[in-house]
Amino acid sequence: MKLVLNIYKDEPLKQIERKAEADRYKIPYRVSIYLLELLESENIESDVDLIRLMVSSPDKLDKVIKATFELKDSELECIDSAELLGVVIELYKWIVEKTNALKESSSKSANSSGEVLTLPQMIFDINKDLCSTYPALDPIRLLDYPAEDVFNLITGTVDYGRRQSGKKGKTHNSGVIRRQAADNWF
């Protein structure tokens, strides 16, 4: 799905200078982290709550929009608010879908200490685990990879770990020979 945002030439927002497009599946992982940080402390249940969030933290929203559409600061002033709201709602729905999938995966394989992690801690742990598992990745370059790919990699890695831990509990040591103990063994 493509996200489209019109960049207008003039203040009345009638003449389109260009269309900024972003494929939802190519949004950088860093944008998803910006969105998660933006949404972390908020309880958003409707579009009105989302509008309130946009108004209360325009600098964070600007960061998300600039990174998603690769816009310049001057172009941010030439965007229609209604169009921006539509794009932000789509991004919000997408990030909620992805985080719910991650929470579902991570709740099945809960943290061994039982500690509840904050969102930044969870993202740091995920990035560290991915970079440990896949030595060719590094945390800085990971931010520029498409978020869809990173989320799929995270989900796949968590699922693989769960399957492996399930197998470890079911395997028997084939090198051990078990014999019935006689009554005089002690």
VMD Tcl script that builds the backbone (N, CA, C; Angstrom):
set m [mol new atoms 558]
animate dup $m
set s [atomselect $m all]
$s set {name element resname resid chain x y z} {
  {N N MET 1 A 0.838 -1.184 0.000}
  {CA C MET 1 A 0.000 0.000 0.000}
  {C C MET 1 A 0.878 1.241 0.000}
  {N N LYS 2 A 0.543 2.164 -0.868}
  {CA C LYS 2 A 1.304 3.414 -0.954}
  {C C LYS 2 A 0.636 4.491 -0.112}
  {N N LEU 3 A 1.465 5.238 0.571}
  {CA C LEU 3 A 1.006 6.417 1.294}
  {C C LEU 3 A 1.377 7.617 0.435}
  {N N VAL 4 A 0.423 8.516 0.221}
  {CA C VAL 4 A 0.657 9.674 -0.647}
  {C C VAL 4 A 0.350 10.944 0.130}
  {N N LEU 5 A 1.236 11.910 -0.032}
  {CA C LEU 5 A 1.070 13.203 0.603}
  {C C LEU 5 A 1.374 14.270 -0.442}
  {N N ASN 6 A 0.425 15.168 -0.690}
  {CA C ASN 6 A 0.626 16.245 -1.666}
  {C C ASN 6 A 1.404 17.387 -1.033}
  {N N ILE 7 A 2.386 17.863 -1.764}
  {CA C ILE 7 A 3.157 19.043 -1.350}
  {C C ILE 7 A 2.682 20.184 -2.247}
  {N N TYR 8 A 2.124 21.225 -1.638}
  {CA C TYR 8 A 1.544 22.330 -2.392}
  {C C TYR 8 A 2.551 23.461 -2.576}
  {N N LYS 9 A 2.325 24.270 -3.630}
  {CA C LYS 9 A 3.217 25.387 -3.945}
  {C C LYS 9 A 2.896 26.626 -3.125}
  {N N ASP 10 A 1.626 26.862 -2.908}
  {CA C ASP 10 A 1.229 28.130 -2.304}
  {C C ASP 10 A 0.379 27.912 -1.060}
  {N N GLU 11 A 0.111 29.002 -0.368}
  {CA C GLU 11 A -0.627 28.966 0.890}
  {C C GLU 11 A -2.078 28.495 0.754}
  {N N PRO 12 A -2.814 28.890 -0.255}
  {CA C PRO 12 A -4.203 28.406 -0.309}
  {C C PRO 12 A -4.299 26.891 -0.561}
  {N N LEU 13 A -3.160 26.254 -0.776}
  {CA C LEU 13 A -3.081 24.808 -0.983}
  {C C LEU 13 A -3.957 24.329 -2.141}
  {N N LYS 14 A -3.804 24.993 -3.269}
  {CA C LYS 14 A -4.584 24.615 -4.453}
  {C C LYS 14 A -3.714 24.012 -5.548}
  {N N GLN 15 A -2.494 24.483 -5.693}
  {CA C GLN 15 A -1.633 24.007 -6.764}
  {C C GLN 15 A -0.591 23.043 -6.178}
  {N N ILE 16 A -0.606 21.801 -6.681}
  {CA C ILE 16 A 0.295 20.764 -6.181}
  {C C ILE 16 A 1.665 20.909 -6.840}
  {N N GLU 17 A 2.686 21.003 -6.015}
  {CA C GLU 17 A 4.056 21.067 -6.518}
  {C C GLU 17 A 4.553 19.660 -6.854}
  {N N ARG 18 A 4.320 18.726 -5.932}
  {CA C ARG 18 A 4.702 17.337 -6.178}
  {C C ARG 18 A 3.950 16.420 -5.218}
  {N N LYS 19 A 3.959 15.161 -5.547}
  {CA C LYS 19 A 3.364 14.157 -4.661}
  {C C LYS 19 A 4.490 13.377 -4.007}
  {N N ALA 20 A 4.487 13.366 -2.693}
  {CA C ALA 20 A 5.467 12.571 -1.955}
  {C C ALA 20 A 4.826 11.220 -1.677}
  {N N GLU 21 A 5.504 10.161 -2.077}
  {CA C GLU 21 A 4.956 8.819 -1.891}
  {C C GLU 21 A 5.899 7.986 -1.046}
  {N N ALA 22 A 5.296 7.093 -0.282}
  {CA C ALA 22 A 6.073 6.146 0.513}
  {C C ALA 22 A 5.330 4.826 0.504}
  {N N ASP 23 A 6.034 3.783 0.126}
  {CA C ASP 23 A 5.449 2.449 0.164}
  {C C ASP 23 A 5.466 2.000 1.614}
  {N N ARG 24 A 4.324 1.583 2.110}
  {CA C ARG 24 A 4.218 1.197 3.517}
  {C C ARG 24 A 5.228 0.110 3.879}
  {N N TYR 25 A 5.549 -0.737 2.920}
  {CA C TYR 25 A 6.454 -1.840 3.194}
  {C C TYR 25 A 7.919 -1.440 3.114}
  {N N LYS 26 A 8.188 -0.193 2.729}
  {CA C LYS 26 A 9.572 0.279 2.651}
  {C C LYS 26 A 9.867 1.362 3.677}
  {N N ILE 27 A 8.937 1.592 4.595}
  {CA C ILE 27 A 9.157 2.598 5.632}
  {C C ILE 27 A 10.333 2.145 6.488}
  {N N PRO 28 A 11.320 3.014 6.717}
  {CA C PRO 28 A 12.481 2.610 7.516}
  {C C PRO 28 A 12.098 2.223 8.948}
  {N N TYR 29 A 12.845 1.288 9.487}
  {CA C TYR 29 A 12.632 0.806 10.851}
  {C C TYR 29 A 12.716 1.958 11.847}
  {N N ARG 30 A 13.577 2.949 11.559}
  {CA C ARG 30 A 13.711 4.091 12.464}
  {C C ARG 30 A 12.381 4.858 12.585}
  {N N VAL 31 A 11.597 4.925 11.502}
  {CA C VAL 31 A 10.296 5.600 11.558}
  {C C VAL 31 A 9.354 4.841 12.488}
  {N N SER 32 A 9.394 3.525 12.419}
  {CA C SER 32 A 8.522 2.748 13.305}
  {C C SER 32 A 8.919 2.980 14.764}
  {N N ILE 33 A 10.202 3.139 15.017}
  {CA C ILE 33 A 10.644 3.431 16.384}
  {C C ILE 33 A 10.175 4.817 16.805}
  {N N TYR 34 A 10.260 5.808 15.902}
  {CA C TYR 34 A 9.735 7.148 16.209}
  {C C TYR 34 A 8.247 7.060 16.555}
  {N N LEU 35 A 7.499 6.314 15.752}
  {CA C LEU 35 A 6.060 6.169 15.996}
  {C C LEU 35 A 5.797 5.497 17.338}
  {N N LEU 36 A 6.552 4.455 17.635}
  {CA C LEU 36 A 6.372 3.765 18.907}
  {C C LEU 36 A 6.657 4.688 20.077}
  {N N GLU 37 A 7.709 5.487 19.964}
  {CA C GLU 37 A 8.031 6.440 21.029}
  {C C GLU 37 A 6.935 7.490 21.168}
  {N N LEU 38 A 6.389 7.908 20.041}
  {CA C LEU 38 A 5.330 8.908 20.044}
  {C C LEU 38 A 4.067 8.359 20.698}
  {N N LEU 39 A 3.771 7.090 20.452}
  {CA C LEU 39 A 2.535 6.493 20.934}
  {C C LEU 39 A 2.676 5.819 22.286}
  {N N GLU 40 A 3.902 5.706 22.785}
  {CA C GLU 40 A 4.159 4.930 23.995}
  {C C GLU 40 A 3.346 5.390 25.198}
  {N N SER 41 A 3.366 6.663 25.474}
  {CA C SER 41 A 2.730 7.155 26.693}
  {C C SER 41 A 1.259 7.531 26.495}
  {N N GLU 42 A 0.782 7.433 25.293}
  {CA C GLU 42 A -0.579 7.869 25.004}
  {C C GLU 42 A -1.548 6.693 24.944}
  {N N ASN 43 A -2.773 6.931 25.343}
  {CA C ASN 43 A -3.829 5.944 25.228}
  {C C ASN 43 A -4.752 6.418 24.108}
  {N N ILE 44 A -4.555 5.885 22.932}
  {CA C ILE 44 A -5.292 6.356 21.764}
  {C C ILE 44 A -6.395 5.360 21.434}
  {N N GLU 45 A -7.629 5.827 21.545}
  {CA C GLU 45 A -8.764 4.951 21.281}
  {C C GLU 45 A -9.579 5.408 20.074}
  {N N SER 46 A -9.319 6.620 19.596}
  {CA C SER 46 A -10.083 7.126 18.455}
  {C C SER 46 A -9.216 8.080 17.635}
  {N N ASP 47 A -9.751 8.492 16.500}
  {CA C ASP 47 A -9.047 9.453 15.654}
  {C C ASP 47 A -8.899 10.799 16.363}
  {N N VAL 48 A -9.842 11.140 17.230}
  {CA C VAL 48 A -9.775 12.402 17.970}
  {C C VAL 48 A -8.558 12.389 18.899}
  {N N ASP 49 A -8.317 11.242 19.561}
  {CA C ASP 49 A -7.139 11.133 20.419}
  {C C ASP 49 A -5.866 11.279 19.599}
  {N N LEU 50 A -5.886 10.747 18.392}
  {CA C LEU 50 A -4.727 10.843 17.507}
  {C C LEU 50 A -4.492 12.295 17.087}
  {N N ILE 51 A -5.572 13.027 16.797}
  {CA C ILE 51 A -5.446 14.452 16.445}
  {C C ILE 51 A -4.872 15.224 17.635}
  {N N ARG 52 A -5.357 14.929 18.839}
  {CA C ARG 52 A -4.842 15.583 20.038}
  {C C ARG 52 A -3.337 15.334 20.195}
  {N N LEU 53 A -2.934 14.092 19.927}
  {CA C LEU 53 A -1.524 13.741 20.007}
  {C C LEU 53 A -0.708 14.511 18.970}
  {N N MET 54 A -1.238 14.645 17.766}
  {CA C MET 54 A -0.549 15.380 16.702}
  {C C MET 54 A -0.336 16.832 17.102}
  {N N VAL 55 A -1.349 17.433 17.691}
  {CA C VAL 55 A -1.276 18.844 18.080}
  {C C VAL 55 A -0.318 19.025 19.258}
  {N N SER 56 A -0.292 18.045 20.175}
  {CA C SER 56 A 0.531 18.194 21.381}
  {C C SER 56 A 2.019 17.935 21.131}
  {N N SER 57 A 2.346 17.202 20.084}
  {CA C SER 57 A 3.768 16.919 19.836}
  {C C SER 57 A 4.099 17.035 18.349}
  {N N PRO 58 A 4.015 18.266 17.806}
  {CA C PRO 58 A 4.267 18.448 16.375}
  {C C PRO 58 A 5.709 18.150 15.962}
  {N N ASP 59 A 6.673 18.379 16.860}
  {CA C ASP 59 A 8.069 18.109 16.502}
  {C C ASP 59 A 8.309 16.619 16.257}
  {N N LYS 60 A 7.707 15.756 17.076}
  {CA C LYS 60 A 7.849 14.309 16.882}
  {C C LYS 60 A 7.127 13.861 15.614}
  {N N LEU 61 A 5.971 14.444 15.381}
  {CA C LEU 61 A 5.218 14.103 14.181}
  {C C LEU 61 A 5.979 14.547 12.933}
  {N N ASP 62 A 6.575 15.735 12.980}
  {CA C ASP 62 A 7.385 16.210 11.856}
  {C C ASP 62 A 8.524 15.241 11.553}
  {N N LYS 63 A 9.133 14.724 12.603}
  {CA C LYS 63 A 10.228 13.772 12.450}
  {C C LYS 63 A 9.755 12.513 11.723}
  {N N VAL 64 A 8.582 12.013 12.097}
  {CA C VAL 64 A 8.019 10.817 11.460}
  {C C VAL 64 A 7.707 11.088 9.993}
  {N N ILE 65 A 7.057 12.195 9.716}
  {CA C ILE 65 A 6.655 12.518 8.340}
  {C C ILE 65 A 7.891 12.772 7.468}
  {N N LYS 66 A 8.870 13.516 7.992}
  {CA C LYS 66 A 10.084 13.775 7.218}
  {C C LYS 66 A 10.821 12.484 6.889}
  {N N ALA 67 A 10.918 11.572 7.849}
  {CA C ALA 67 A 11.633 10.318 7.612}
  {C C ALA 67 A 10.853 9.389 6.684}
  {N N THR 68 A 9.544 9.403 6.790}
  {CA C THR 68 A 8.724 8.519 5.952}
  {C C THR 68 A 8.754 8.961 4.500}
  {N N PHE 69 A 8.577 10.252 4.259}
  {CA C PHE 69 A 8.465 10.766 2.889}
  {C C PHE 69 A 9.732 11.448 2.383}
  {N N GLU 70 A 10.773 11.476 3.203}
  {CA C GLU 70 A 12.028 12.133 2.847}
  {C C GLU 70 A 11.792 13.583 2.428}
  {N N LEU 71 A 11.111 14.330 3.293}
  {CA C LEU 71 A 10.770 15.725 3.030}
  {C C LEU 71 A 11.791 16.670 3.638}
  {N N LYS 72 A 11.835 17.877 3.086}
  {CA C LYS 72 A 12.657 18.947 3.644}
  {C C LYS 72 A 11.797 19.745 4.618}
  {N N ASP 73 A 12.440 20.513 5.476}
  {CA C ASP 73 A 11.712 21.330 6.449}
  {C C ASP 73 A 10.752 22.300 5.760}
  {N N SER 74 A 11.194 22.884 4.652}
  {CA C SER 74 A 10.358 23.862 3.952}
  {C C SER 74 A 9.090 23.220 3.375}
  {N N GLU 75 A 9.159 21.940 3.040}
  {CA C GLU 75 A 7.989 21.254 2.468}
  {C C GLU 75 A 6.942 20.915 3.521}
  {N N LEU 76 A 7.351 20.834 4.773}
  {CA C LEU 76 A 6.401 20.513 5.837}
  {C C LEU 76 A 5.308 21.571 5.973}
  {N N GLU 77 A 5.653 22.797 5.638}
  {CA C GLU 77 A 4.691 23.899 5.751}
  {C C GLU 77 A 3.661 23.889 4.630}
  {N N CYS 78 A 3.899 23.099 3.600}
  {CA C CYS 78 A 3.038 23.092 2.416}
  {C C CYS 78 A 2.216 21.808 2.311}
  {N N ILE 79 A 1.795 21.283 3.456}
  {CA C ILE 79 A 1.012 20.048 3.484}
  {C C ILE 79 A -0.365 20.345 4.046}
  {N N ASP 80 A -1.380 19.771 3.432}
  {CA C ASP 80 A -2.757 19.917 3.900}
  {C C ASP 80 A -2.945 19.076 5.169}
  {N N SER 81 A -3.502 19.666 6.200}
  {CA C SER 81 A -3.682 18.981 7.486}
  {C C SER 81 A -4.581 17.748 7.373}
  {N N ALA 82 A -5.618 17.833 6.553}
  {CA C ALA 82 A -6.525 16.685 6.394}
  {C C ALA 82 A -5.794 15.505 5.747}
  {N N GLU 83 A -4.973 15.789 4.748}
  {CA C GLU 83 A -4.186 14.730 4.109}
  {C C GLU 83 A -3.185 14.151 5.101}
  {N N LEU 84 A -2.568 15.019 5.877}
  {CA C LEU 84 A -1.596 14.583 6.877}
  {C C LEU 84 A -2.265 13.667 7.905}
  {N N LEU 85 A -3.459 14.040 8.328}
  {CA C LEU 85 A -4.192 13.221 9.290}
  {C C LEU 85 A -4.467 11.825 8.716}
  {N N GLY 86 A -4.872 11.765 7.457}
  {CA C GLY 86 A -5.128 10.470 6.819}
  {C C GLY 86 A -3.889 9.594 6.793}
  {N N VAL 87 A -2.744 10.186 6.482}
  {CA C VAL 87 A -1.482 9.434 6.443}
  {C C VAL 87 A -1.091 8.983 7.843}
  {N N VAL 88 A -1.231 9.861 8.820}
  {CA C VAL 88 A -0.865 9.514 10.194}
  {C C VAL 88 A -1.756 8.383 10.712}
  {N N ILE 89 A -3.034 8.413 10.363}
  {CA C ILE 89 A -3.936 7.332 10.782}
  {C C ILE 89 A -3.502 6.003 10.172}
  {N N GLU 90 A -3.129 6.021 8.900}
  {CA C GLU 90 A -2.646 4.792 8.250}
  {C C GLU 90 A -1.364 4.292 8.916}
  {N N LEU 91 A -0.435 5.207 9.191}
  {CA C LEU 91 A 0.803 4.818 9.865}
  {C C LEU 91 A 0.519 4.278 11.259}
  {N N TYR 92 A -0.402 4.912 11.952}
  {CA C TYR 92 A -0.766 4.472 13.296}
  {C C TYR 92 A -1.347 3.060 13.258}
  {N N LYS 93 A -2.271 2.811 12.338}
  {CA C LYS 93 A -2.873 1.473 12.232}
  {C C LYS 93 A -1.810 0.421 11.922}
  {N N TRP 94 A -0.890 0.776 11.049}
  {CA C TRP 94 A 0.167 -0.146 10.671}
  {C C TRP 94 A 1.070 -0.485 11.859}
  {N N ILE 95 A 1.487 0.545 12.609}
  {CA C ILE 95 A 2.397 0.307 13.728}
  {C C ILE 95 A 1.692 -0.444 14.849}
  {N N VAL 96 A 0.405 -0.187 15.050}
  {CA C VAL 96 A -0.350 -0.925 16.068}
  {C C VAL 96 A -0.445 -2.401 15.679}
  {N N GLU 97 A -0.694 -2.653 14.413}
  {CA C GLU 97 A -0.756 -4.036 13.920}
  {C C GLU 97 A 0.576 -4.752 14.168}
  {N N LYS 98 A 1.669 -4.087 13.862}
  {CA C LYS 98 A 2.993 -4.695 14.030}
  {C C LYS 98 A 3.339 -4.896 15.501}
  {N N THR 99 A 3.050 -3.912 16.344}
  {CA C THR 99 A 3.389 -4.060 17.764}
  {C C THR 99 A 2.518 -5.115 18.430}
  {N N ASN 100 A 1.254 -5.215 18.014}
  {CA C ASN 100 A 0.406 -6.270 18.569}
  {C C ASN 100 A 0.942 -7.643 18.206}
  {N N ALA 101 A 1.418 -7.797 16.982}
  {CA C ALA 101 A 2.015 -9.076 16.571}
  {C C ALA 101 A 3.274 -9.363 17.388}
  {N N LEU 102 A 4.084 -8.326 17.629}
  {CA C LEU 102 A 5.295 -8.513 18.439}
  {C C LEU 102 A 4.947 -8.855 19.880}
  {N N LYS 103 A 3.961 -8.156 20.439}
  {CA C LYS 103 A 3.561 -8.434 21.821}
  {C C LYS 103 A 3.034 -9.857 21.946}
  {N N GLU 104 A 2.278 -10.293 20.952}
  {CA C GLU 104 A 1.751 -11.654 20.969}
  {C C GLU 104 A 2.890 -12.669 20.931}
  {N N SER 105 A 3.865 -12.427 20.068}
  {CA C SER 105 A 5.019 -13.325 19.977}
  {C C SER 105 A 5.831 -13.305 21.262}
  {N N SER 106 A 6.085 -12.108 21.784}
  {CA C SER 106 A 6.938 -12.025 22.966}
  {C C SER 106 A 6.218 -12.508 24.222}
  {N N SER 107 A 4.897 -12.415 24.265}
  {CA C SER 107 A 4.185 -12.907 25.442}
  {C C SER 107 A 4.213 -14.426 25.491}
  {N N LYS 108 A 4.287 -15.071 24.337}
  {CA C LYS 108 A 4.382 -16.527 24.301}
  {C C LYS 108 A 5.736 -16.994 24.802}
  {N N SER 109 A 6.754 -16.193 24.581}
  {CA C SER 109 A 8.084 -16.530 25.098}
  {C C SER 109 A 8.508 -15.407 26.031}
  {N N ALA 110 A 7.949 -15.402 27.212}
  {CA C ALA 110 A 8.140 -14.299 28.155}
  {C C ALA 110 A 9.571 -14.213 28.651}
  {N N ASN 111 A 9.947 -13.039 29.033}
  {CA C ASN 111 A 11.251 -12.724 29.588}
  {C C ASN 111 A 11.474 -13.607 30.827}
  {N N SER 112 A 12.641 -14.199 30.934}
  {CA C SER 112 A 12.918 -15.199 31.970}
  {C C SER 112 A 12.823 -14.624 33.384}
  {N N SER 113 A 13.117 -13.366 33.584}
  {CA C SER 113 A 13.052 -12.786 34.916}
  {C C SER 113 A 11.639 -12.351 35.285}
  {N N GLY 114 A 10.720 -12.374 34.325}
  {CA C GLY 114 A 9.349 -11.956 34.586}
  {C C GLY 114 A 9.203 -10.443 34.651}
  {N N GLU 115 A 10.269 -9.707 34.396}
  {CA C GLU 115 A 10.278 -8.254 34.460}
  {C C GLU 115 A 9.501 -7.676 33.277}
  {N N VAL 116 A 8.708 -6.652 33.536}
  {CA C VAL 116 A 7.984 -5.971 32.473}
  {C C VAL 116 A 8.889 -4.887 31.906}
  {N N LEU 117 A 9.133 -4.966 30.600}
  {CA C LEU 117 A 10.047 -4.032 29.955}
  {C C LEU 117 A 9.293 -2.818 29.419}
  {N N THR 118 A 9.967 -1.665 29.461}
  {CA C THR 118 A 9.409 -0.485 28.808}
  {C C THR 118 A 9.642 -0.647 27.309}
  {N N LEU 119 A 8.987 0.164 26.524}
  {CA C LEU 119 A 9.124 0.072 25.074}
  {C C LEU 119 A 10.566 0.288 24.601}
  {N N PRO 120 A 11.271 1.324 25.064}
  {CA C PRO 120 A 12.666 1.480 24.634}
  {C C PRO 120 A 13.546 0.285 25.031}
  {N N GLN 121 A 13.302 -0.280 26.215}
  {CA C GLN 121 A 14.066 -1.456 26.633}
  {C C GLN 121 A 13.769 -2.646 25.726}
  {N N MET 122 A 12.498 -2.822 25.405}
  {CA C MET 122 A 12.101 -3.927 24.542}
  {C C MET 122 A 12.745 -3.788 23.156}
  {N N ILE 123 A 12.725 -2.581 22.599}
  {CA C ILE 123 A 13.305 -2.360 21.273}
  {C C ILE 123 A 14.821 -2.563 21.317}
  {N N PHE 124 A 15.465 -2.080 22.381}
  {CA C PHE 124 A 16.906 -2.287 22.510}
  {C C PHE 124 A 17.228 -3.779 22.575}
  {N N ASP 125 A 16.483 -4.510 23.389}
  {CA C ASP 125 A 16.709 -5.956 23.513}
  {C C ASP 125 A 16.493 -6.668 22.185}
  {N N ILE 126 A 15.459 -6.275 21.470}
  {CA C ILE 126 A 15.177 -6.886 20.166}
  {C C ILE 126 A 16.320 -6.605 19.198}
  {N N ASN 127 A 16.760 -5.352 19.135}
  {CA C ASN 127 A 17.864 -4.992 18.236}
  {C C ASN 127 A 19.143 -5.751 18.607}
  {N N LYS 128 A 19.422 -5.847 19.895}
  {CA C LYS 128 A 20.619 -6.555 20.354}
  {C C LYS 128 A 20.533 -8.037 19.997}
  {N N ASP 129 A 19.377 -8.640 20.220}
  {CA C ASP 129 A 19.204 -10.059 19.885}
  {C C ASP 129 A 19.343 -10.301 18.386}
  {N N LEU 130 A 18.757 -9.419 17.589}
  {CA C LEU 130 A 18.884 -9.578 16.141}
  {C C LEU 130 A 20.341 -9.467 15.700}
  {N N CYS 131 A 21.045 -8.492 16.240}
  {CA C CYS 131 A 22.439 -8.297 15.844}
  {C C CYS 131 A 23.334 -9.423 16.364}
  {N N SER 132 A 22.978 -10.020 17.499}
  {CA C SER 132 A 23.734 -11.165 18.011}
  {C C SER 132 A 23.472 -12.406 17.177}
  {N N THR 133 A 22.219 -12.582 16.789}
  {CA C THR 133 A 21.831 -13.754 16.005}
  {C C THR 133 A 22.363 -13.678 14.587}
  {N N TYR 134 A 22.335 -12.485 14.021}
  {CA C TYR 134 A 22.775 -12.278 12.642}
  {C C TYR 134 A 23.968 -11.315 12.652}
  {N N PRO 135 A 25.187 -11.843 12.675}
  {CA C PRO 135 A 26.380 -10.987 12.811}
  {C C PRO 135 A 26.548 -9.945 11.701}
  {N N ALA 136 A 25.945 -10.147 10.552}
  {CA C ALA 136 A 26.076 -9.159 9.467}
  {C C ALA 136 A 25.271 -7.898 9.745}
  {N N LEU 137 A 24.330 -7.958 10.677}
  {CA C LEU 137 A 23.536 -6.772 11.034}
  {C C LEU 137 A 24.287 -5.945 12.064}
  {N N ASP 138 A 24.099 -4.652 12.010}
  {CA C ASP 138 A 24.562 -3.807 13.103}
  {C C ASP 138 A 23.423 -2.846 13.448}
  {N N PRO 139 A 23.365 -2.410 14.704}
  {CA C PRO 139 A 22.207 -1.631 15.157}
  {C C PRO 139 A 21.989 -0.318 14.418}
  {N N ILE 140 A 23.037 0.266 13.864}
  {CA C ILE 140 A 22.886 1.536 13.155}
  {C C ILE 140 A 22.266 1.305 11.777}
  {N N ARG 141 A 22.800 0.345 11.042}
  {CA C ARG 141 A 22.249 0.054 9.710}
  {C C ARG 141 A 20.857 -0.553 9.798}
  {N N LEU 142 A 20.577 -1.246 10.885}
  {CA C LEU 142 A 19.263 -1.862 11.075}
  {C C LEU 142 A 18.153 -0.811 11.017}
  {N N LEU 143 A 18.445 0.388 11.493}
  {CA C LEU 143 A 17.455 1.469 11.508}
  {C C LEU 143 A 17.015 1.884 10.109}
  {N N ASP 144 A 17.864 1.664 9.116}
  {CA C ASP 144 A 17.544 2.077 7.759}
  {C C ASP 144 A 16.894 0.976 6.923}
  {N N TYR 145 A 16.844 -0.235 7.455}
  {CA C TYR 145 A 16.182 -1.324 6.734}
  {C C TYR 145 A 14.675 -1.111 6.762}
  {N N PRO 146 A 13.958 -1.657 5.782}
  {CA C PRO 146 A 12.496 -1.532 5.812}
  {C C PRO 146 A 11.912 -2.165 7.081}
  {N N ALA 147 A 11.056 -1.416 7.742}
  {CA C ALA 147 A 10.472 -1.871 9.007}
  {C C ALA 147 A 9.724 -3.189 8.836}
  {N N GLU 148 A 9.033 -3.347 7.721}
  {CA C GLU 148 A 8.282 -4.582 7.474}
  {C C GLU 148 A 9.227 -5.780 7.521}
  {N N ASP 149 A 10.395 -5.654 6.905}
  {CA C ASP 149 A 11.378 -6.748 6.910}
  {C C ASP 149 A 11.919 -6.997 8.309}
  {N N VAL 150 A 12.199 -5.933 9.047}
  {CA C VAL 150 A 12.737 -6.083 10.402}
  {C C VAL 150 A 11.707 -6.746 11.303}
  {N N PHE 151 A 10.444 -6.311 11.213}
  {CA C PHE 151 A 9.403 -6.925 12.036}
  {C C PHE 151 A 9.208 -8.400 11.683}
  {N N ASN 152 A 9.276 -8.726 10.392}
  {CA C ASN 152 A 9.166 -10.130 9.994}
  {C C ASN 152 A 10.347 -10.939 10.520}
  {N N LEU 153 A 11.531 -10.360 10.493}
  {CA C LEU 153 A 12.718 -11.032 11.014}
  {C C LEU 153 A 12.605 -11.243 12.520}
  {N N ILE 154 A 12.116 -10.240 13.226}
  {CA C ILE 154 A 11.931 -10.354 14.676}
  {C C ILE 154 A 10.937 -11.469 14.988}
  {N N THR 155 A 9.800 -11.438 14.318}
  {CA C THR 155 A 8.764 -12.440 14.564}
  {C C THR 155 A 9.287 -13.841 14.245}
  {N N GLY 156 A 9.989 -13.975 13.121}
  {CA C GLY 156 A 10.550 -15.270 12.752}
  {C C GLY 156 A 11.575 -15.759 13.757}
  {N N THR 157 A 12.418 -14.861 14.258}
  {CA C THR 157 A 13.437 -15.228 15.235}
  {C C THR 157 A 12.802 -15.662 16.554}
  {N N VAL 158 A 11.777 -14.936 16.989}
  {CA C VAL 158 A 11.078 -15.301 18.226}
  {C C VAL 158 A 10.396 -16.657 18.068}
  {N N ASP 159 A 9.727 -16.861 16.934}
  {CA C ASP 159 A 9.064 -18.142 16.680}
  {C C ASP 159 A 10.074 -19.286 16.639}
  {N N TYR 160 A 11.211 -19.060 15.997}
  {CA C TYR 160 A 12.261 -20.080 15.924}
  {C C TYR 160 A 12.767 -20.428 17.332}
  {N N GLY 161 A 13.016 -19.413 18.144}
  {CA C GLY 161 A 13.473 -19.634 19.516}
  {C C GLY 161 A 12.464 -20.433 20.319}
  {N N ARG 162 A 11.191 -20.130 20.124}
  {CA C ARG 162 A 10.135 -20.865 20.825}
  {C C ARG 162 A 10.111 -22.323 20.382}
  {N N ARG 163 A 10.248 -22.550 19.072}
  {CA C ARG 163 A 10.248 -23.937 18.576}
  {C C ARG 163 A 11.461 -24.695 19.102}
  {N N GLN 164 A 12.618 -24.027 19.140}
  {CA C GLN 164 A 13.831 -24.690 19.622}
  {C C GLN 164 A 13.730 -25.000 21.110}
  {N N SER 165 A 13.187 -24.099 21.899}
  {CA C SER 165 A 13.067 -24.354 23.336}
  {C C SER 165 A 12.077 -25.485 23.589}
  {N N GLY 166 A 11.058 -25.604 22.739}
  {CA C GLY 166 A 10.111 -26.715 22.848}
  {C C GLY 166 A 10.770 -28.040 22.526}
  {N N LYS 167 A 11.675 -28.038 21.564}
  {CA C LYS 167 A 12.388 -29.262 21.181}
  {C C LYS 167 A 13.371 -29.692 22.261}
  {N N LYS 168 A 14.021 -28.728 22.906}
  {CA C LYS 168 A 15.020 -29.056 23.927}
  {C C LYS 168 A 14.383 -29.797 25.095}
  {N N GLY 169 A 13.171 -29.421 25.446}
  {CA C GLY 169 A 12.499 -30.081 26.551}
  {C C GLY 169 A 12.028 -31.482 26.207}
  {N N LYS 170 A 11.857 -31.807 24.937}
  {CA C LYS 170 A 11.326 -33.094 24.517}
  {C C LYS 170 A 12.404 -34.097 24.145}
  {N N THR 171 A 13.629 -33.646 23.922}
  {CA C THR 171 A 14.666 -34.569 23.475}
  {C C THR 171 A 15.230 -35.344 24.652}
  {N N HIS 172 A 15.659 -36.549 24.363}
  {CA C HIS 172 A 16.291 -37.387 25.373}
  {C C HIS 172 A 17.741 -37.576 24.971}
  {N N ASN 173 A 18.597 -37.675 25.949}
  {CA C ASN 173 A 20.003 -37.893 25.670}
  {C C ASN 173 A 20.174 -39.332 25.199}
  {N N SER 174 A 20.487 -39.519 23.931}
  {CA C SER 174 A 20.574 -40.856 23.361}
  {C C SER 174 A 21.813 -41.599 23.842}
  {N N GLY 175 A 22.777 -40.935 24.444}
  {CA C GLY 175 A 23.989 -41.585 24.930}
  {C C GLY 175 A 23.806 -42.224 26.302}
  {N N VAL 176 A 22.694 -42.014 26.954}
  {CA C VAL 176 A 22.457 -42.546 28.292}
  {C C VAL 176 A 21.735 -43.890 28.174}
  {N N ILE 177 A 22.249 -44.886 28.857}
  {CA C ILE 177 A 21.618 -46.204 28.872}
  {C C ILE 177 A 20.894 -46.350 30.198}
  {N N ARG 178 A 19.640 -46.621 30.147}
  {CA C ARG 178 A 18.845 -46.764 31.360}
  {C C ARG 178 A 18.567 -48.248 31.606}
  {N N ARG 179 A 18.799 -48.689 32.841}
  {CA C ARG 179 A 18.541 -50.079 33.221}
  {C C ARG 179 A 17.730 -50.091 34.492}
  {N N GLN 180 A 16.972 -51.134 34.634}
  {CA C GLN 180 A 16.182 -51.308 35.845}
  {C C GLN 180 A 17.132 -51.534 37.013}
  {N N ALA 181 A 16.949 -50.833 38.117}
  {CA C ALA 181 A 17.803 -51.007 39.298}
  {C C ALA 181 A 17.366 -52.258 40.075}
  {N N ALA 182 A 18.345 -52.985 40.546}
  {CA C ALA 182 A 18.047 -54.177 41.373}
  {C C ALA 182 A 17.713 -53.719 42.786}
  {N N ASP 183 A 17.185 -54.639 43.593}
  {CA C ASP 183 A 16.808 -54.292 44.971}
  {C C ASP 183 A 18.023 -54.041 45.859}
  {N N ASN 184 A 19.187 -54.523 45.498}
  {CA C ASN 184 A 20.368 -54.370 46.322}
  {C C ASN 184 A 21.306 -53.260 45.829}
  {N N TRP 185 A 20.812 -52.266 45.167}
  {CA C TRP 185 A 21.672 -51.235 44.595}
  {C C TRP 185 A 22.258 -50.295 45.643}
  {N N PHE 186 A 21.693 -50.254 46.858}
  {CA C PHE 186 A 22.220 -49.320 47.876}
  {C C PHE 186 A 23.107 -49.974 48.845}
}
mol reanalyze $m
mol bondsrecalc $m
mol representation Tube
mol addrep $m
